[in-house]
Amino acid sequence: FFTGYNLVSEVIGASDLLLLLGSPGETAFRATDQGYDNDKQYKKVSDKEKIDQLQEELLRTQLKYQRMLERLEKENKELRKLVLQRDDKGIHQRKLKKSLIDMYSEVLDILSDYDASYNTQDHLPRVVVVGDQSAGKTSVLEMIAQARIFPRGSGEMMTRSPVKVTLSEGPHHVALFKDSSREFDLTKEEDLAALRNEIEIRMRSSVKEGCTVSTETISLSVKGPGLQRMVLVDLPGVISTVTSGMAPDTKETIFSISKAYMQNPNAIILCIQDGSVDAERSIVTDLVSQMDPQGKRTIFVLTKVDLAEKNVASPSRIQQIIEGKLFPMKALGYFAVVTGKGNSSESIESIKEYEEEFFQNSKLLKTCMLKAHQVTTKNLSLAVSDCFWKMVRESVEQQADAFKATRFNLETEWKNNYPRLRELDRNELFEKAKNEILDEVISLTQVTPKHWEEILQKSLWERVSTHVIENIYLPAAQTMNSGTFNTTVDIKLKQWTDKQLPNKAVEVAWETLQEEFSRFMTEQKGKEHDDIFDKLKQAVKEESIKRHKWNERAEDSLRVIQHNALEDRSISDKQQWDAAIHFMEETLQSRLKDTESVIEDMVGPDWKKRWLYWIGRTKEQNIRNETKNELEKLIKCNEEHAAYLANDEVTTVRKNLEARGITVDPCLIKDTWHQIYRRYFLKTALNHCNLCRRGFYYYQRHFVDSELECNDIVLFWRIQRMLAITANTLRQQLTNTEVRRLEKNVKEVLEDFAEDNEKKVKLLTGKRVQLAEDLSK
């Protein structure tokens, strides 16, 4: 390619070559200015024939070297295609990097998904193609892409949503969608038809019901040898009237879509004007003037110049348009193109040949109304590409500086607020929290068996102690002297273990596991504790516990073990006997303390508290106190009184109180009696427990020759032993099965949370997280 250029340079000279290239660069403008100077000199010559002869000679020379240049460019295109094909096959054995334009297009897609309105974040350049409906926007874009890729119609609206086309160079002329892996071969007519059909389907599916156009962008990449690298967005054509079949707001919607794309300060506006209609009928020029009044990022394109030259009475009108003197809008450059004869079946090659032939024979070019660099879609694409990359470079550098400044501010804020911490974004924090949680779950397996058993035994007794005292011990103790204590106890214990105890034990074990798990999850680790994970740990804990199901077979096996434990009535040594007495004393003292508290609430403070703290009794408490005093007299008179008051005793107490002017309800008397008798019984049981402390010798002889009976001690021994065996069984199930199943649930929950970004945003919050996220972005 460069050898060919050198050859041409030797023949015609460098300055003449630059003139003939017809590029939209500064050299072409200078060469054209030089041409105008030559024209002025020609006009000074009085001999008209000499002027015509010089013009024809200049035109012949220009056409000659233009053909030579086109031939060299065609050879260069073939050579580049061959090189790209060799690289594509890996002949050079080097890894090809993704092209800059592809990366740039991906960035635009990401930003488009992030902020579809382009109002705040996305100010990166792209070429926005706007124009009146049927002005030839799509045809211009197809000429730049060198393929008939868009669906076509006769006068009706075909572009119903924005189409982003990323042009880049490649060995093969292909097209593919952003969200699809299928490649359409643009050299085959059947693939072109399939591509046009696919675009039309996507457009129609993106349009919501009741609408005519859509704001959803269709992303398409086109690659091929010789294509200029740029990103273009084809927008729906601007209309002046809403016709039947269109939504009423179609006109306003198209205006809002066009403005949304054009208001990007770095968008290059490719304004397409139909040259075959009156300029006064154009709508798009006014819209472009509003968005870019200075014309610093607008390129004007006049289409259908062949029809304009044929139909317009005054060719100078076309010259005025291209010189920017007819419209009030301003632009960086003005171009005139021809995009075919209006036949949808025309190929790109035939359109290019027709365009070149037209401009070679056009009076507009021969009479210098149009300059050489202002015509053909080829020169247009070169100009747009140059303008695009110049703006890309400037905007990227500008945004990079802005990002650097923002990052510096964020880093300064981070160092001031969190000087000893490394900035971790939300995903990194989640990974750190995940490792901590898994370590804490593993800590459950390190809990000692003794600790498990102590917690389980204590918790289980707290759960069942009320039932044992109220429903087993007290009813049996009232028949202790009649010799039916053991029979009553056995019946009650069997009913209890058959229906309630195994279920209660499993509930206690499950709650104990939850409590230990919660303790490890919420326990602060001193200076190393990071409260930023608290919400996440709480959510993981709750979800893991929710998913965990205790083994249902545990109750059946536990019932058998508890039955066997309660069947054993033999206390083998004095140490076990003392342990049972200690267990019974603790239980009775705890119950006595609770009963004393209830009685105090009923009768009010005693004389000492009333004297020291000046606290008085209420009227109801005075009545309760008098009732209590009467009932205590009954117990003093009969220390072996039954647990329940007879009706005649209730009547006697009520009349005694009425004699002192106190009216009492019988229910109040019975309720008070229950607490008074309970306190008396518990004190008696504690005294009896103290007597049995030295009764192990008599127990071994089955209390022969002794009036002492300690069956209640044996009961508490049986219960204590059953609690120990139950706790040991539950501990084994916890450590061998349930802890591992819970650990598995935790891992599943963490995996689910890792895939749920909304959950992470909700659970990992705070200024520190947001600041790290901003730094990461």
ABEGO torsion letter per residue (X at the ends): XAAAAAAAAAAAEAAAAAAAAGBABAAAAAAAAAAAAAAAAAAABABAAAAAAAAAAAAAAAAAAAAAAAAAAAAAAAAAAAAAAAAAAGAAGBBBBBBAAAAAAAAAAAAAAABAAGAAABABBBBBBBEBBGAGAAAAAAAAAGBBABBBBBGBBABABBBBBBBBBBABBBBBBAABABBBBAABAAAAAAAAAAAAAAAAAABBBGBABBABBBBBBBBEBGBBBBBBBBBBBBBABBBBGBBAAAAAAAAAAAAAAAABAABBBBBBBBAABBAAABAAAAAAAAABAAGAABBBBBBGAAAAAAABABAAAAAAAAAGAABABBBABBBBBBAEAGBAABBAAAAAAAAAAAAAABAAAAAGABBAAABEAAAAAAAAAAAAAAAAAAAAAAAAAAAAAAAAAAAAAAAAABAABBBBBAAAAAAAAAAAAAAAAAAAAABBAAAAAAAAAAAAAAAAAAAAAAAAAAAAAAAAAAGAAAAAAAAAAAAAAAAAAAAAAAAAAAAAAAAAAAAAAABBAEAABBAAAAAAAAAAAAAAAAABBBBAAAAAAAAAAAAAAAABABBABAAAAAAAAAAAAAAAAAAAAAAAAAAAAAAEBBAAAAAAAGBBBBAAAAAAAAAAAAAAAAAAABAABBABBBAAAAAAAAAAAAAAGBBBBAAAAAAAAAAAAAAAAAAAAAAAAAAAAAAAAAAAAGGBGBABBAAAAAAAAAAAAAAAAAAAAAAAAAAAAAAAAAAAAAAAAAAAAAABAAAAAAABBEAAAAAAAAAAX
